[in-house]
């Protein structure tokens, strides 16, 4: 997910809740997008 300190970056981009644990709707959508792309790349290669 980006390594140490990455939640601060996700928060700055408006994707993480104030608790720095739970994502906002946009964060979960972005996670889904990243997962889907990773799976497609894995299957194609």
URWO-V332053 format. One record per pair of residues at least 4 apart in sequence whose ideal C-beta (glycine too) atoms are under 6 Angstrom apart, sorted by the first residue. I is the first residue (numbers start at 1). GAP is how many residues later the second one is. D is the distance in Angstrom with one decimal. If there is no record, write none. Layout:
{{I,GAP,D} {I,GAP,D}}
This chain:
{{1,5,5.6} {2,4,2.8} {7,9,5.8} {7,13,4.8} {10,5,4.6} {10,6,4.5} {11,5,4.3} {15,8,5.9} {15,9,5.9} {15,11,5.4} {15,12,3.4} {16,4,5.9} {16,7,5.7} {16,11,5.7} {17,5,4.4} {17,7,5.9} {23,4,3.0} {23,5,4.9}}
